[in-house]
């Protein structure tokens, strides 16, 4: 399963958040890519994991607790057609 995790950081914490994201222990999930973006979010991470629960745990217990992360939005990929 793949998800896009949109991450908003607090002012002045963007670089610290990037460093901390690189240190998150993958467990059952892993960050495939991390891109800085413009707009309401600061980063978009592509995360892969075995199921929805694993991705949810990764986002809440791994990403959401990083100092400077204000908000995350997780967008799961789906098959259409």
Secondary structure, DSSP 4 states (H G I P E B T S, - for coil): -EEEEEEEE-TT-HHHHHHHHHHS--TT-EEEEEEE-SSS-SEEEEEE-SSHHHHHHIIIIIITTSTTEEEEEEEE-----
